[in-house]
Amino acid sequence: MTAIAVACRDIDVRHVRALIVGPPDTPYEFGFFEFSVKFPRDYPTKPPTVQAITTNGGRTRFNPNIYAGGKVCLSILGTWRGERNEEWSSAQGLESILLSIQSLMSSNPYENEPGYETLNGDSDKKHQKAYVQKIRHETIRISVVERLEEYLRINRFEAAGVEVYTAQEASDSGSYDMPFEPFRDLCKRRFLWYYHSYLHAIEEESKDIKDGSEFQRMPFEGAGNIMEGNFRYGELRKRLEVIRKRLDMETDQWAKDGLMAVQKELSIANTLERQFEQTVEWFKNNDSVALDLELVDKSPFVWQLVLFGRPMTNLDGGMFRMKLHMSTRFPEEQPRIRFETPIFHQRVSKDGVLCYFPPKPDDLKSHIQAIVEAIVEEEPAYDPRTIVNSEAATLFWGSKDDKKLYNRRLRRSVQESTE
């Protein structure tokens, strides 16, 4: 699973947009940080120019090396002095640049400031903690909440009176073309995955931080290149809840848009119908998976899935119902799946959202295969970016006794699935 995405317009391939999802176990965790990358005509002899976009309108410095004005200080870009072997070479490329930026998003970014790498006195430790605290708050507020509010046209001061921003409205208005927002759907899907992680971070931080208290200024922060403000975790929680509700409403709207597409005999409806038939046929001929597939209201935009647990596994005897919703803009907008049958699983959130990765995003059979694999895999590699149920994950990758408790909890949900 990648935490980096890139996109460009066909008419301007030298201008690339990049998104870095904040690394787990850092104050940037699951934030959405966007960058503009411009390649010169003499690339790769010379490096591209990189500008941070997620800066709160040029008011917030997210890292000692990522300025409020958008400048990214890296020796590989020639924007910071470094050792000779750290400078740009034609053997490097966009991936190495983005990985270098991602590495700046560490658990202790205070150390990124030159001259502060080894400082470890009492005052330095207090500064380090305070710096992490305000970065975590602004990561949720700016990179997550305000980004999603913009995507969904939510006015945080008048949220109750805002209409839902549907896929059909986006298509009619042409807003997908201008401005260029290539990561809109990716951020929405990741938000659904990590929603409870954001809430958990707020809950934990609120234990030590009083709402309304001011951010502490760091010794290396100066006027115009700073992160300043106040902690407002109570407000952020409410805004997260509104976003979540809007996304659920948007998903429901997809079903209505789909029925209209069927009535109008649009090509996307025919395409999804064919993919459904091909997927059903493939699973009929695959004895290793017991899966029922049906269309809801005869619409190819909503699939009902029933997964039957395989014998001699922890899911043995279980019967889990899921619904897969498709947008009329598939595959630009990827499907959203939710378990209707509760299951205790590290890849399924408490409200039924599944984290999965299809190898072929434009092939719905690939989606179904990835969904099944995510659920039935018994010894997955540890990857915190795939965890959407922290309680289940803690037990699954904990001690032997923890793993036994996990198995008991999973078996209990299996038994309850048939009641």
Contacts in CASP RR format, 6 or more apart in sequence:
PFRMAT RR
TARGET T0000
AUTHOR 0000-0000-0000
METHOD contacts of the structure
MODEL  1
MTAIAVACRDIDVRHVRALIVGPPDTPYEFGFFEFSVKFPRDYPTKPPTV
QAITTNGGRTRFNPNIYAGGKVCLSILGTWRGERNEEWSSAQGLESILLS
IQSLMSSNPYENEPGYETLNGDSDKKHQKAYVQKIRHETIRISVVERLEE
YLRINRFEAAGVEVYTAQEASDSGSYDMPFEPFRDLCKRRFLWYYHSYLH
AIEEESKDIKDGSEFQRMPFEGAGNIMEGNFRYGELRKRLEVIRKRLDME
TDQWAKDGLMAVQKELSIANTLERQFEQTVEWFKNNDSVALDLELVDKSP
FVWQLVLFGRPMTNLDGGMFRMKLHMSTRFPEEQPRIRFETPIFHQRVSK
DGVLCYFPPKPDDLKSHIQAIVEAIVEEEPAYDPRTIVNSEAATLFWGSK
DDKKLYNRRLRRSVQESTE
1 357 0 8 1.000
1 383 0 8 1.000
1 385 0 8 1.000
1 386 0 8 1.000
3 20 0 8 1.000
3 21 0 8 1.000
3 22 0 8 1.000
3 23 0 8 1.000
3 102 0 8 1.000
3 385 0 8 1.000
4 18 0 8 1.000
4 19 0 8 1.000
4 20 0 8 1.000
4 21 0 8 1.000
4 95 0 8 1.000
4 98 0 8 1.000
4 99 0 8 1.000
4 102 0 8 1.000
5 18 0 8 1.000
5 19 0 8 1.000
5 182 0 8 1.000
5 183 0 8 1.000
5 186 0 8 1.000
6 16 0 8 1.000
6 17 0 8 1.000
6 18 0 8 1.000
6 19 0 8 1.000
6 37 0 8 1.000
6 94 0 8 1.000
6 98 0 8 1.000
7 16 0 8 1.000
7 17 0 8 1.000
7 18 0 8 1.000
7 182 0 8 1.000
7 183 0 8 1.000
8 15 0 8 1.000
8 16 0 8 1.000
8 17 0 8 1.000
9 15 0 8 1.000
9 180 0 8 1.000
14 38 0 8 1.000
14 39 0 8 1.000
14 40 0 8 1.000
14 41 0 8 1.000
14 43 0 8 1.000
15 36 0 8 1.000
15 37 0 8 1.000
15 38 0 8 1.000
15 39 0 8 1.000
16 36 0 8 1.000
16 37 0 8 1.000
16 38 0 8 1.000
16 39 0 8 1.000
16 48 0 8 1.000
16 94 0 8 1.000
17 34 0 8 1.000
17 35 0 8 1.000
17 36 0 8 1.000
17 37 0 8 1.000
17 53 0 8 1.000
17 180 0 8 1.000
17 182 0 8 1.000
17 183 0 8 1.000
18 34 0 8 1.000
18 35 0 8 1.000
18 36 0 8 1.000
18 37 0 8 1.000
18 94 0 8 1.000
18 98 0 8 1.000
19 32 0 8 1.000
19 33 0 8 1.000
19 34 0 8 1.000
19 35 0 8 1.000
19 183 0 8 1.000
19 186 0 8 1.000
19 187 0 8 1.000
20 33 0 8 1.000
20 34 0 8 1.000
20 35 0 8 1.000
20 98 0 8 1.000
20 101 0 8 1.000
20 102 0 8 1.000
20 105 0 8 1.000
21 30 0 8 1.000
21 31 0 8 1.000
21 32 0 8 1.000
21 33 0 8 1.000
21 190 0 8 1.000
21 385 0 8 1.000
22 28 0 8 1.000
22 29 0 8 1.000
22 30 0 8 1.000
22 31 0 8 1.000
22 32 0 8 1.000
22 33 0 8 1.000
22 102 0 8 1.000
22 105 0 8 1.000
22 139 0 8 1.000
23 29 0 8 1.000
23 102 0 8 1.000
23 105 0 8 1.000
23 106 0 8 1.000
24 30 0 8 1.000
24 384 0 8 1.000
24 385 0 8 1.000
25 107 0 8 1.000
25 384 0 8 1.000
26 105 0 8 1.000
26 106 0 8 1.000
26 107 0 8 1.000
26 109 0 8 1.000
27 107 0 8 1.000
27 109 0 8 1.000
27 132 0 8 1.000
27 133 0 8 1.000
27 135 0 8 1.000
27 136 0 8 1.000
27 139 0 8 1.000
28 62 0 8 1.000
28 105 0 8 1.000
28 135 0 8 1.000
28 136 0 8 1.000
28 139 0 8 1.000
28 143 0 8 1.000
29 136 0 8 1.000
29 139 0 8 1.000
29 197 0 8 1.000
29 201 0 8 1.000
30 144 0 8 1.000
30 190 0 8 1.000
30 194 0 8 1.000
30 197 0 8 1.000
30 198 0 8 1.000
31 139 0 8 1.000
31 140 0 8 1.000
31 143 0 8 1.000
31 144 0 8 1.000
32 54 0 8 1.000
32 143 0 8 1.000
32 144 0 8 1.000
32 147 0 8 1.000
32 183 0 8 1.000
32 187 0 8 1.000
32 190 0 8 1.000
33 52 0 8 1.000
33 54 0 8 1.000
33 62 0 8 1.000
33 105 0 8 1.000
33 143 0 8 1.000
34 52 0 8 1.000
34 53 0 8 1.000
34 54 0 8 1.000
34 183 0 8 1.000
35 50 0 8 1.000
35 51 0 8 1.000
35 52 0 8 1.000
35 53 0 8 1.000
35 54 0 8 1.000
35 72 0 8 1.000
35 98 0 8 1.000
35 101 0 8 1.000
36 50 0 8 1.000
36 51 0 8 1.000
36 53 0 8 1.000
37 48 0 8 1.000
37 49 0 8 1.000
37 50 0 8 1.000
37 51 0 8 1.000
37 94 0 8 1.000
37 97 0 8 1.000
38 48 0 8 1.000
38 49 0 8 1.000
38 51 0 8 1.000
39 48 0 8 1.000
40 46 0 8 1.000
40 48 0 8 1.000
40 49 0 8 1.000
44 90 0 8 1.000
44 92 0 8 1.000
44 93 0 8 1.000
45 90 0 8 1.000
46 88 0 8 1.000
47 76 0 8 1.000
47 77 0 8 1.000
47 78 0 8 1.000
47 88 0 8 1.000
47 92 0 8 1.000
47 97 0 8 1.000
48 77 0 8 1.000
48 94 0 8 1.000
48 97 0 8 1.000
49 77 0 8 1.000
50 72 0 8 1.000
50 74 0 8 1.000
50 77 0 8 1.000
50 97 0 8 1.000
50 101 0 8 1.000
51 70 0 8 1.000
51 71 0 8 1.000
51 72 0 8 1.000
52 62 0 8 1.000
52 66 0 8 1.000
52 67 0 8 1.000
52 69 0 8 1.000
52 70 0 8 1.000
52 71 0 8 1.000
52 72 0 8 1.000
53 70 0 8 1.000
54 62 0 8 1.000
54 142 0 8 1.000
54 143 0 8 1.000
54 147 0 8 1.000
55 61 0 8 1.000
55 62 0 8 1.000
55 67 0 8 1.000
55 68 0 8 1.000
55 69 0 8 1.000
55 70 0 8 1.000
56 68 0 8 1.000
56 138 0 8 1.000
56 142 0 8 1.000
56 146 0 8 1.000
58 68 0 8 1.000
58 69 0 8 1.000
58 70 0 8 1.000
59 68 0 8 1.000
59 224 0 8 1.000
60 68 0 8 1.000
60 138 0 8 1.000
60 142 0 8 1.000
60 226 0 8 1.000
60 227 0 8 1.000
61 67 0 8 1.000
61 68 0 8 1.000
61 69 0 8 1.000
61 221 0 8 1.000
61 225 0 8 1.000
61 226 0 8 1.000
61 227 0 8 1.000
62 135 0 8 1.000
62 138 0 8 1.000
62 139 0 8 1.000
62 227 0 8 1.000
63 104 0 8 1.000
63 105 0 8 1.000
63 109 0 8 1.000
63 112 0 8 1.000
63 135 0 8 1.000
64 73 0 8 1.000
64 109 0 8 1.000
64 110 0 8 1.000
64 112 0 8 1.000
64 113 0 8 1.000
64 114 0 8 1.000
64 116 0 8 1.000
64 220 0 8 1.000
65 72 0 8 1.000
65 73 0 8 1.000
65 74 0 8 1.000
65 80 0 8 1.000
65 104 0 8 1.000
65 112 0 8 1.000
66 72 0 8 1.000
66 73 0 8 1.000
66 101 0 8 1.000
66 104 0 8 1.000
67 73 0 8 1.000
67 225 0 8 1.000
68 224 0 8 1.000
68 225 0 8 1.000
68 226 0 8 1.000
68 227 0 8 1.000
69 225 0 8 1.000
71 79 0 8 1.000
72 79 0 8 1.000
72 101 0 8 1.000
73 79 0 8 1.000
73 80 0 8 1.000
74 80 0 8 1.000
74 97 0 8 1.000
74 100 0 8 1.000
74 101 0 8 1.000
74 104 0 8 1.000
75 81 0 8 1.000
75 82 0 8 1.000
75 83 0 8 1.000
75 86 0 8 1.000
75 87 0 8 1.000
76 86 0 8 1.000
76 87 0 8 1.000
76 88 0 8 1.000
76 92 0 8 1.000
76 96 0 8 1.000
76 97 0 8 1.000
76 100 0 8 1.000
77 88 0 8 1.000
77 97 0 8 1.000
78 87 0 8 1.000
78 88 0 8 1.000
104 112 0 8 1.000
106 112 0 8 1.000
107 132 0 8 1.000
108 128 0 8 1.000
108 132 0 8 1.000
109 131 0 8 1.000
109 132 0 8 1.000
109 135 0 8 1.000
110 116 0 8 1.000
110 124 0 8 1.000
110 127 0 8 1.000
110 128 0 8 1.000
110 131 0 8 1.000
110 132 0 8 1.000
110 218 0 8 1.000
111 117 0 8 1.000
111 128 0 8 1.000
113 218 0 8 1.000
113 220 0 8 1.000
116 124 0 8 1.000
116 219 0 8 1.000
116 220 0 8 1.000
127 216 0 8 1.000
127 218 0 8 1.000
127 219 0 8 1.000
130 215 0 8 1.000
130 216 0 8 1.000
130 218 0 8 1.000
131 216 0 8 1.000
131 218 0 8 1.000
133 205 0 8 1.000
133 208 0 8 1.000
133 209 0 8 1.000
133 231 0 8 1.000
134 215 0 8 1.000
134 216 0 8 1.000
134 227 0 8 1.000
134 229 0 8 1.000
134 231 0 8 1.000
135 227 0 8 1.000
136 201 0 8 1.000
136 205 0 8 1.000
137 205 0 8 1.000
137 215 0 8 1.000
137 231 0 8 1.000
137 232 0 8 1.000
137 233 0 8 1.000
137 236 0 8 1.000
138 227 0 8 1.000
140 198 0 8 1.000
140 201 0 8 1.000
140 202 0 8 1.000
140 236 0 8 1.000
140 240 0 8 1.000
141 232 0 8 1.000
141 236 0 8 1.000
144 191 0 8 1.000
144 198 0 8 1.000
144 240 0 8 1.000
145 236 0 8 1.000
145 239 0 8 1.000
145 240 0 8 1.000
145 243 0 8 1.000
147 187 0 8 1.000
148 154 0 8 1.000
148 187 0 8 1.000
148 188 0 8 1.000
148 191 0 8 1.000
148 243 0 8 1.000
148 247 0 8 1.000
149 155 0 8 1.000
149 156 0 8 1.000
149 239 0 8 1.000
149 243 0 8 1.000
151 165 0 8 1.000
151 181 0 8 1.000
151 184 0 8 1.000
151 187 0 8 1.000
151 188 0 8 1.000
152 164 0 8 1.000
152 165 0 8 1.000
152 243 0 8 1.000
152 246 0 8 1.000
152 247 0 8 1.000
152 250 0 8 1.000
153 162 0 8 1.000
153 163 0 8 1.000
153 165 0 8 1.000
154 162 0 8 1.000
154 239 0 8 1.000
154 242 0 8 1.000
154 243 0 8 1.000
154 246 0 8 1.000
155 161 0 8 1.000
155 162 0 8 1.000
156 239 0 8 1.000
156 242 0 8 1.000
159 239 0 8 1.000
159 242 0 8 1.000
164 246 0 8 1.000
164 249 0 8 1.000
164 250 0 8 1.000
164 253 0 8 1.000
165 246 0 8 1.000
165 250 0 8 1.000
166 250 0 8 1.000
166 253 0 8 1.000
166 254 0 8 1.000
166 257 0 8 1.000
167 250 0 8 1.000
167 253 0 8 1.000
167 254 0 8 1.000
167 257 0 8 1.000
167 327 0 8 1.000
167 328 0 8 1.000
167 329 0 8 1.000
167 333 0 8 1.000
168 253 0 8 1.000
168 257 0 8 1.000
168 260 0 8 1.000
168 328 0 8 1.000
170 176 0 8 1.000
170 329 0 8 1.000
171 328 0 8 1.000
171 329 0 8 1.000
175 181 0 8 1.000
176 184 0 8 1.000
176 329 0 8 1.000
176 332 0 8 1.000
185 332 0 8 1.000
185 333 0 8 1.000
185 334 0 8 1.000
188 247 0 8 1.000
189 334 0 8 1.000
189 336 0 8 1.000
191 243 0 8 1.000
191 244 0 8 1.000
191 247 0 8 1.000
192 244 0 8 1.000
192 247 0 8 1.000
192 336 0 8 1.000
192 349 0 8 1.000
192 353 0 8 1.000
193 349 0 8 1.000
193 353 0 8 1.000
193 355 0 8 1.000
193 388 0 8 1.000
194 388 0 8 1.000
195 240 0 8 1.000
195 244 0 8 1.000
195 349 0 8 1.000
195 353 0 8 1.000
196 349 0 8 1.000
196 350 0 8 1.000
196 351 0 8 1.000
196 388 0 8 1.000
196 389 0 8 1.000
196 390 0 8 1.000
197 388 0 8 1.000
197 390 0 8 1.000
198 240 0 8 1.000
199 237 0 8 1.000
199 240 0 8 1.000
200 390 0 8 1.000
202 233 0 8 1.000
202 234 0 8 1.000
202 236 0 8 1.000
202 237 0 8 1.000
202 240 0 8 1.000
205 231 0 8 1.000
205 233 0 8 1.000
206 233 0 8 1.000
206 234 0 8 1.000
209 231 0 8 1.000
209 233 0 8 1.000
210 231 0 8 1.000
211 231 0 8 1.000
211 232 0 8 1.000
211 233 0 8 1.000
211 234 0 8 1.000
211 235 0 8 1.000
212 230 0 8 1.000
212 231 0 8 1.000
212 232 0 8 1.000
213 230 0 8 1.000
213 231 0 8 1.000
214 228 0 8 1.000
214 229 0 8 1.000
214 230 0 8 1.000
214 231 0 8 1.000
215 227 0 8 1.000
215 228 0 8 1.000
215 229 0 8 1.000
215 230 0 8 1.000
215 231 0 8 1.000
217 226 0 8 1.000
217 228 0 8 1.000
221 227 0 8 1.000
251 325 0 8 1.000
251 336 0 8 1.000
254 301 0 8 1.000
254 325 0 8 1.000
254 326 0 8 1.000
254 327 0 8 1.000
254 328 0 8 1.000
254 336 0 8 1.000
255 296 0 8 1.000
255 297 0 8 1.000
255 299 0 8 1.000
255 301 0 8 1.000
255 302 0 8 1.000
255 325 0 8 1.000
257 301 0 8 1.000
257 327 0 8 1.000
257 328 0 8 1.000
258 269 0 8 1.000
258 299 0 8 1.000
258 301 0 8 1.000
258 326 0 8 1.000
258 328 0 8 1.000
259 297 0 8 1.000
259 299 0 8 1.000
259 301 0 8 1.000
261 268 0 8 1.000
261 269 0 8 1.000
261 301 0 8 1.000
261 328 0 8 1.000
262 269 0 8 1.000
262 298 0 8 1.000
262 299 0 8 1.000
262 300 0 8 1.000
262 301 0 8 1.000
266 328 0 8 1.000
268 328 0 8 1.000
268 329 0 8 1.000
268 330 0 8 1.000
269 300 0 8 1.000
269 301 0 8 1.000
272 300 0 8 1.000
272 301 0 8 1.000
272 326 0 8 1.000
272 330 0 8 1.000
272 364 0 8 1.000
273 300 0 8 1.000
275 300 0 8 1.000
275 363 0 8 1.000
275 364 0 8 1.000
275 365 0 8 1.000
276 293 0 8 1.000
276 295 0 8 1.000
276 300 0 8 1.000
276 303 0 8 1.000
276 364 0 8 1.000
278 365 0 8 1.000
279 293 0 8 1.000
279 364 0 8 1.000
279 365 0 8 1.000
279 368 0 8 1.000
280 293 0 8 1.000
282 365 0 8 1.000
283 289 0 8 1.000
283 291 0 8 1.000
283 293 0 8 1.000
283 368 0 8 1.000
288 310 0 8 1.000
289 307 0 8 1.000
289 310 0 8 1.000
289 372 0 8 1.000
289 376 0 8 1.000
290 307 0 8 1.000
290 308 0 8 1.000
290 309 0 8 1.000
290 310 0 8 1.000
291 305 0 8 1.000
291 306 0 8 1.000
291 307 0 8 1.000
291 308 0 8 1.000
291 368 0 8 1.000
291 372 0 8 1.000
292 304 0 8 1.000
292 305 0 8 1.000
292 306 0 8 1.000
292 308 0 8 1.000
293 303 0 8 1.000
293 304 0 8 1.000
293 305 0 8 1.000
293 368 0 8 1.000
294 303 0 8 1.000
294 304 0 8 1.000
295 302 0 8 1.000
295 303 0 8 1.000
295 304 0 8 1.000
296 302 0 8 1.000
296 303 0 8 1.000
296 304 0 8 1.000
296 323 0 8 1.000
300 326 0 8 1.000
301 325 0 8 1.000
301 326 0 8 1.000
301 327 0 8 1.000
301 328 0 8 1.000
302 323 0 8 1.000
302 324 0 8 1.000
302 325 0 8 1.000
302 326 0 8 1.000
303 323 0 8 1.000
303 324 0 8 1.000
303 326 0 8 1.000
303 364 0 8 1.000
304 321 0 8 1.000
304 322 0 8 1.000
304 323 0 8 1.000
305 321 0 8 1.000
305 322 0 8 1.000
305 323 0 8 1.000
305 324 0 8 1.000
305 337 0 8 1.000
305 368 0 8 1.000
305 371 0 8 1.000
306 319 0 8 1.000
306 320 0 8 1.000
306 321 0 8 1.000
306 322 0 8 1.000
307 315 0 8 1.000
307 319 0 8 1.000
307 320 0 8 1.000
307 322 0 8 1.000
307 372 0 8 1.000
307 375 0 8 1.000
308 317 0 8 1.000
308 318 0 8 1.000
308 319 0 8 1.000
309 315 0 8 1.000
309 316 0 8 1.000
309 317 0 8 1.000
309 318 0 8 1.000
309 319 0 8 1.000
309 320 0 8 1.000
309 376 0 8 1.000
309 414 0 8 1.000
310 316 0 8 1.000
310 376 0 8 1.000
311 317 0 8 1.000
313 376 0 8 1.000
313 378 0 8 1.000
314 378 0 8 1.000
314 407 0 8 1.000
314 410 0 8 1.000
314 411 0 8 1.000
314 414 0 8 1.000
315 375 0 8 1.000
315 376 0 8 1.000
315 410 0 8 1.000
315 414 0 8 1.000
316 414 0 8 1.000
317 414 0 8 1.000
317 417 0 8 1.000
317 418 0 8 1.000
318 414 0 8 1.000
318 415 0 8 1.000
318 417 0 8 1.000
318 418 0 8 1.000
319 341 0 8 1.000
319 417 0 8 1.000
319 418 0 8 1.000
320 339 0 8 1.000
320 341 0 8 1.000
320 343 0 8 1.000
320 375 0 8 1.000
320 417 0 8 1.000
321 339 0 8 1.000
321 340 0 8 1.000
321 341 0 8 1.000
322 337 0 8 1.000
322 338 0 8 1.000
322 339 0 8 1.000
322 340 0 8 1.000
322 341 0 8 1.000
322 354 0 8 1.000
322 371 0 8 1.000
323 337 0 8 1.000
323 338 0 8 1.000
323 340 0 8 1.000
324 335 0 8 1.000
324 336 0 8 1.000
324 337 0 8 1.000
324 364 0 8 1.000
324 367 0 8 1.000
324 368 0 8 1.000
324 371 0 8 1.000
325 335 0 8 1.000
325 336 0 8 1.000
325 337 0 8 1.000
326 335 0 8 1.000
326 364 0 8 1.000
327 333 0 8 1.000
327 335 0 8 1.000
330 362 0 8 1.000
331 361 0 8 1.000
331 362 0 8 1.000
334 361 0 8 1.000
335 364 0 8 1.000
335 367 0 8 1.000
336 353 0 8 1.000
337 353 0 8 1.000
337 354 0 8 1.000
337 356 0 8 1.000
337 371 0 8 1.000
338 351 0 8 1.000
338 352 0 8 1.000
338 353 0 8 1.000
338 354 0 8 1.000
339 348 0 8 1.000
339 352 0 8 1.000
339 353 0 8 1.000
339 354 0 8 1.000
341 417 0 8 1.000
342 352 0 8 1.000
342 413 0 8 1.000
342 416 0 8 1.000
342 417 0 8 1.000
343 352 0 8 1.000
343 375 0 8 1.000
343 410 0 8 1.000
343 413 0 8 1.000
343 414 0 8 1.000
343 417 0 8 1.000
344 389 0 8 1.000
344 392 0 8 1.000
344 406 0 8 1.000
344 409 0 8 1.000
344 410 0 8 1.000
344 412 0 8 1.000
344 413 0 8 1.000
345 375 0 8 1.000
345 389 0 8 1.000
345 392 0 8 1.000
345 410 0 8 1.000
345 413 0 8 1.000
346 386 0 8 1.000
346 387 0 8 1.000
346 388 0 8 1.000
346 389 0 8 1.000
346 392 0 8 1.000
346 393 0 8 1.000
346 396 0 8 1.000
347 354 0 8 1.000
347 355 0 8 1.000
347 356 0 8 1.000
347 374 0 8 1.000
347 375 0 8 1.000
347 386 0 8 1.000
347 387 0 8 1.000
347 388 0 8 1.000
347 389 0 8 1.000
348 354 0 8 1.000
348 355 0 8 1.000
348 375 0 8 1.000
348 388 0 8 1.000
348 389 0 8 1.000
348 392 0 8 1.000
349 355 0 8 1.000
349 388 0 8 1.000
349 389 0 8 1.000
350 389 0 8 1.000
353 388 0 8 1.000
354 371 0 8 1.000
354 374 0 8 1.000
354 375 0 8 1.000
354 388 0 8 1.000
355 374 0 8 1.000
355 386 0 8 1.000
355 387 0 8 1.000
355 388 0 8 1.000
356 367 0 8 1.000
356 370 0 8 1.000
356 371 0 8 1.000
356 373 0 8 1.000
356 374 0 8 1.000
357 370 0 8 1.000
357 374 0 8 1.000
358 366 0 8 1.000
358 367 0 8 1.000
358 369 0 8 1.000
358 370 0 8 1.000
359 366 0 8 1.000
359 370 0 8 1.000
360 366 0 8 1.000
361 367 0 8 1.000
380 386 0 8 1.000
382 397 0 8 1.000
384 393 0 8 1.000
387 393 0 8 1.000
392 406 0 8 1.000
392 409 0 8 1.000
394 402 0 8 1.000
395 402 0 8 1.000
395 403 0 8 1.000
395 405 0 8 1.000
395 406 0 8 1.000
395 409 0 8 1.000
396 402 0 8 1.000
396 403 0 8 1.000
396 406 0 8 1.000
END
